[in-house]
């Protein structure tokens, strides 16, 4: 029997849909959650707008994917991921699992004159910091403080200070980090963001190269080098993930196809089945308990 699907993912990650963000609502742009489970979980590959820090407290066999590359871990670790990276983390068995996940929108880093900084984590897409349970537990007082200030009535400077301290401590621990995604050219980061936020629009090589004032050949070469997959593969994965999110809502398939950039329902069905092994209807039925 496989570990249970991680139900919270749809609450946490549907921010890839284009939602207007304003700096006066910055407190809505970060989360911290602790998960304790004895059943393991399966997290599907997904993409979103947030930076993520995943803190795994105890030894547990996990499988990770990042931009098409897969690797496994069995020891406590801290994992950093940049926005717009296709990724997943899933348990390989039913070992009890405890983690804290901190996710924050790039706007958070821009607030208060850059008080929150990534430090050594700045120039990578994903990295893994091997560590021990004892070292991770030294962060727990800061994590506890950050959970307490999640109340929206707490002044910004209080939680910004707490988040800044967490980022600084983890950055200091990252000296021996294992980097799984190297530095990405700035314009490729902008391409990734554009694709996620405009998945319903035409996203061909020609249209994107024209939008970003770069040749199609250079765009294809730089994109594959940075993301480890073709631009077409990334666009398709983003659209399939968006379709999964929308299938959790009571929305007709024709509208889902339109919002995901598919010209017709049949195109969505074909691509969805190719990528997941099931039709959108079968996927919706399997996850019907999540539909609001």
C-alpha positions in Angstrom: 0.0 0.0 0.0 1.3 3.4 -0.9 1.5 6.3 1.6 -1.5 8.6 1.5 -1.6 11.6 -0.8 -0.7 14.8 1.0 -4.1 16.5 1.2 -2.8 20.0 2.4 -1.0 20.6 -0.9 -4.0 22.1 -2.6 -4.6 24.6 0.2 -0.9 25.6 0.2 0.0 25.6 -3.4 -2.9 27.0 -5.5 -1.1 30.4 -5.5 0.3 29.6 -9.0 -3.0 31.0 -10.3 -2.7 34.6 -11.2 -3.6 36.5 -8.0 -2.9 40.2 -7.5 -0.4 40.9 -4.7 0.0 44.2 -3.0 2.6 45.1 -0.5 0.0 46.3 1.9 -1.2 42.7 2.1 2.4 41.3 2.5 1.4 39.4 5.7 -0.7 37.1 3.5 2.3 36.2 1.4 4.0 33.7 3.7 3.1 30.6 5.6 4.6 28.3 8.2 3.2 24.9 8.9 4.4 21.9 10.9 3.3 18.5 9.7 3.5 15.3 11.8 2.4 12.1 10.2 3.0 8.3 10.7 1.6 7.4 7.3 3.9 9.1 4.9 2.6 10.9 1.9 2.8 11.3 -1.9 3.2 14.9 -3.2 2.7 15.4 -6.9 5.1 17.5 -8.9 4.0 21.1 -8.8 5.2 24.7 -9.2 4.4 27.9 -7.3 5.5 31.5 -6.7 7.0 31.0 -3.3 10.5 30.5 -1.9 10.4 27.4 0.3 12.4 26.2 3.3 11.6 22.5 4.2 13.0 21.4 7.5 12.9 17.6 8.1 13.6 16.8 11.7 14.3 13.0 11.7 15.8 10.3 9.5 13.2 9.2 7.0 13.5 7.9 3.4 12.3 10.6 1.0 12.4 11.0 -2.8 12.7 14.5 -4.3 12.4 15.8 -7.8 13.6 19.2 -9.0 13.2 20.3 -12.6 13.1 16.7 -13.8 16.1 15.4 -11.7 15.4 12.9 -8.9 17.4 12.1 -5.8 16.8 10.5 -2.4 17.5 11.5 1.2 17.5 9.4 4.4 18.8 11.8 7.0 17.6 15.0 8.6 18.0 18.0 6.3 17.0 21.6 5.5 16.0 22.1 1.9 15.8 25.4 0.0 13.8 25.9 -3.2 13.5 29.0 -5.4 10.1 30.1 -6.9 8.9 28.6 -10.2 10.8 25.3 -9.8 8.9 22.2 -10.7 9.5 19.9 -7.7 8.1 17.3 -5.3 9.0 15.5 -2.1 7.4 12.2 -1.2 7.9 9.6 1.5 9.1 6.2 0.3 7.6 4.2 3.2 5.5 4.7 6.4 8.3 6.0 8.6 6.9 8.6 11.0 7.7 12.0 9.5 7.9 15.5 11.0 8.6 18.6 9.0 8.2 22.4 9.2 7.7 24.2 5.9 8.2 28.0 5.5 7.1 29.5 2.2 7.3 33.2 1.4 6.6 35.3 -1.7 9.5 37.3 -3.3 7.7 40.5 -2.2 8.7 39.6 1.3 12.4 40.0 0.4 11.7 43.4 -1.0 10.0 44.8 2.2 11.8 46.9 4.8 14.8 47.6 2.7 15.8 44.0 2.3 15.8 43.1 6.0 15.0 39.5 4.9 17.9 38.1 2.8 18.8 34.7 1.4 22.5 35.1 2.0 24.4 32.0 0.7 21.2 30.6 -0.8 20.8 33.4 -3.3 22.5 31.9 -6.3 20.9 28.5 -6.5 17.5 27.1 -7.5 17.5 24.2 -5.0 19.9 23.0 -2.4 20.0 20.5 0.4 21.7 21.2 3.7 22.6 17.9 5.4 22.4 18.2 9.2 21.4 16.4 12.4 18.3 16.4 14.5 20.2 18.1 17.3 21.3 21.0 15.0 17.8 21.4 13.7 16.4 21.6 17.2 18.5 24.6 17.8 16.2 26.4 15.3 13.1 25.4 17.1 12.8 28.4 19.4 13.0 30.7 16.3 10.4 28.5 14.5 8.1 28.6 17.6 8.4 32.3 17.6 7.6 32.6 13.9 4.5 30.3 14.4 3.3 32.6 17.2 3.5 35.8 15.2 1.5 34.3 12.3 -1.5 36.1 13.8 -2.5 38.8 11.3 -2.8 41.3 14.1 0.9 41.1 14.9 2.8 44.1 13.5 4.8 43.5 10.4 8.2 44.3 11.9 7.7 41.5 14.5 7.2 38.6 12.1 9.7 40.2 9.6 12.3 40.1 12.3 11.6 36.5 13.2 11.6 35.4 9.5 14.9 37.3 9.0 16.5 35.5 11.9 15.4 32.1 10.5 16.8 32.9 7.1 20.1 34.1 8.5 20.6 31.0 10.7 19.8 28.6 7.8 22.0 30.6 5.4 24.9 30.2 7.9 24.3 26.4 8.0 24.4 26.3 4.1 28.2 26.4 3.8 28.3 22.6 3.0 25.0 22.6 1.1 24.5 20.2 -1.9 23.3 22.4 -4.8 20.8 20.7 -7.1 20.1 23.8 -9.2 22.7 26.3 -10.3 22.4 30.0 -10.7 19.7 30.9 -13.3 20.1 33.9 -15.7 17.8 36.8 -14.6 15.8 36.7 -17.8 15.1 33.0 -17.5 13.8 33.6 -14.0 11.5 36.2 -15.5 10.4 33.7 -18.2 9.6 31.1 -15.5 7.5 33.6 -13.7 5.7 34.8 -16.8 4.8 31.2 -17.8 3.3 30.4 -14.4 1.3 33.7 -14.3 0.2 33.5 -17.9 -0.4 29.8 -18.4 -3.7 30.4 -20.2 -2.0 32.5 -23.0 0.0 31.5 -26.0 3.4 30.4 -24.8 5.3 29.3 -27.9 9.0 29.8 -28.4 8.2 32.6 -30.9 5.9 34.5 -28.6 8.2 34.2 -25.6 11.3 35.1 -27.5 9.5 38.2 -28.9 8.2 39.2 -25.4 11.7 38.9 -23.8 13.6 40.3 -26.8 15.9 37.3 -27.3 16.3 34.8 -30.2 14.4 31.6 -30.1 17.6 29.6 -30.3 19.2 31.4 -27.3 15.9 31.1 -25.3 15.7 27.3 -25.9 19.4 26.8 -25.1 19.4 28.9 -21.9 16.1 27.6 -20.7 17.2 23.9 -21.0 20.5 24.6 -19.3 18.9 26.4 -16.4 15.8 24.2 -15.9 17.0 20.8 -17.2 13.9 20.4 -19.5 12.6 22.0 -22.6 10.5 25.1 -22.5 7.6 23.1 -24.0 7.9 20.5 -21.2 7.9 23.1 -18.5 4.8 24.9 -20.0 2.9 21.6 -20.2 3.8 20.7 -16.6 2.7 24.1 -15.4 -0.6 23.8 -17.2 -1.2 20.2 -16.0 -0.6 21.4 -12.4 -2.9 24.3 -12.8 -5.6 21.9 -14.2 -5.1 19.7 -11.1 -5.7 22.7 -8.8 -8.8 23.7 -10.7 -10.2 20.2 -10.8 -10.5 20.5 -7.0 -13.1 23.2 -7.6 -16.6 22.9 -8.9 -15.6 24.2 -12.4 -16.7 22.9 -15.8 -14.0 21.2 -17.9 -14.3 23.7 -20.7 -13.5 26.6 -18.4 -10.6 24.6 -16.9 -9.2 24.0 -20.4 -9.5 27.7 -21.2 -7.8 28.8 -18.0 -4.9 26.3 -18.6 -4.2 27.4 -22.1 -5.7 24.4 -24.0 -7.6 25.2 -27.2 -10.3 22.6 -26.5 -11.5 20.1 -23.9 -10.1 17.2 -25.8 -6.6 18.7 -25.8 -6.7 19.0 -22.1 -8.0 15.4 -21.7 -5.3 14.0 -24.0 -2.4 15.8 -22.3 -3.8 15.2 -18.8 -4.0 11.5 -19.4 -0.6 11.4 -21.0 1.0 13.0 -18.0 -1.0 11.4 -15.2 -2.4 8.1 -16.6 -6.0 9.2 -15.9 -8.6 11.5 -17.3 -9.5 14.8 -15.6 -12.8 13.3 -14.6 -11.0 10.3 -13.0 -8.6 12.6 -11.2 -11.5 14.8 -9.9 -13.4 11.7 -8.6 -10.3 10.3 -6.9 -9.8 13.7 -5.1 -13.4 14.5 -4.6 -13.0 15.0 -0.9 -10.9 18.1 -1.6 -13.5 19.8 -3.7 -14.9 22.9 -2.0 
